[in-house]
Amino acid sequence: MIKYILIVVSVFILTGAITASAQTKKRTQIVTVNLTRRGYSPETFRLRRGIPAKVTFIRQTDDDCGKEVVIPAYGIRRPLPLNQPVTIRFTPRRAGRFGFACGMDMLHGEIIVS
């Protein structure tokens, strides 16, 4: 009887751990932003506070000012090679509106965290 209880408890614990891991992965926020001659698309997007985010930027124009992306509120500055996805991972910790821009500060977008 004790062996049976231990087996049931072990299976429950293992199943719970697997479920928790799968739920964590599902809770990642994923956004893709394309940079074209017209600017960022989407120019504005929303994220939930406290939930990890993966924001992928794809530069599709050879214009000089789009060669990097800067998100000052998060201390992020990343080069954007032409036609290569660049994924930035971070967790928004506070609500508000946070700008992002090209390295020359000519093209702008906004992240709204709620």
C-alpha positions, -999 to +999 in steps of 0.1 A: +000+000+000+028+024+009+046+017-024+014+024-043+010+058-025+046+067-032+042+058-069+011+079-072+027+109-054+058+106-076+038+106-108+018+135-096+049+155-088+066+147-121+034+155-141+031+188-122+066+198-129+062+191-166+029+211-167+045+240-149+074+241-174+050+240-204+029+268-189+060+290-184+069+287-221+033+295-232+034+327-212+062+343-232+050+373-252+061+372-288+061+402-311+077+407-345+085+442-357+095+448-394+116+478-403+108+491-438+113+524-456+081+535-440+094+528-405+085+502-379+055+479-384+039+477-360+049+511-348+032+505-314+026+472-296+015+461-262+031+439-236+020+426-202+040+436-172+059+408-155+057+384-184+089+376-203+089+390-239+107+380-271+106+410-295+121+402-329+132+430-352+137+424-389+153+452-409+141+451-445+155+483-458+191+493-465+187+528-451+216+537-428+195+549-398+179+515-394+211+496-387+204+493-350+175+495-325+176+513-292+152+508-263+165+533-237+142+523-208+156+488-208+192+497-217+190+478-250+210+487-281+213+460-308+226+460-344+200+450-370+217+432-399+197+435-432+171+408-435+182+389-404+159+385-374+173+399-342+154+387-311+156+407-279+145+390-247+134+410-216+108+411-190+088+444-187+088+453-150+067+484-149+037+498-166+039+527-190+049+538-225+084+532-236+099+544-268+123+526-292+141+541-321+168+536-347+204+544-338+201+578-354+169+586-335+150+593-367+125+563-367+104+558-336+081+533-321+064+526-287+059+497-264+029+500-241+032+479-210+001+473-189 
